[in-house]
Amino acid sequence: MALHHARNSTQSANEEISVDKIVANLNVHIVNSLLWSILLIRRAYF
């Protein structure tokens, strides 16, 4: 019973880590998109 509980807790921890990785990748993608749009706007107007 204890082993089963430990396995479930480690599995949920791994799922949380994967979600954190997805969120981090999304944040990086959003920041990159913002930087590129700022660069393009600056290049277009200046």
C-alpha positions in Angstrom: 0.0 0.0 0.0 2.8 2.4 0.9 4.7 1.5 -2.3 1.6 2.1 -4.4 1.1 5.6 -2.8 4.8 6.5 -3.4 4.5 5.5 -7.0 1.4 7.7 -7.4 3.1 10.7 -5.7 6.2 10.4 -8.0 4.0 10.1 -11.1 2.1 13.2 -10.2 5.3 15.0 -9.5 6.6 14.1 -12.9 3.4 15.3 -14.5 3.8 18.7 -12.7 7.4 19.0 -13.9 6.3 18.3 -17.5 3.6 21.0 -17.1 6.2 23.4 -15.8 8.4 22.7 -18.8 5.5 23.4 -21.2 4.7 26.7 -19.4 8.3 27.7 -19.5 8.5 26.9 -23.2 5.4 28.9 -23.8 6.8 31.9 -21.9 10.1 31.7 -23.9 8.1 31.6 -27.2 5.9 34.6 -26.2 9.0 36.6 -25.1 10.7 35.8 -28.4 7.7 36.8 -30.4 7.4 40.1 -28.5 11.1 40.8 -29.1 10.9 40.1 -32.8 7.7 42.2 -33.2 9.5 45.1 -31.4 12.5 44.7 -33.6 10.4 44.7 -36.8 8.3 47.7 -35.7 11.5 49.6 -34.8 13.0 48.7 -38.2 9.8 49.7 -40.0 9.4 53.1 -38.3 13.0 54.0 -37.5 
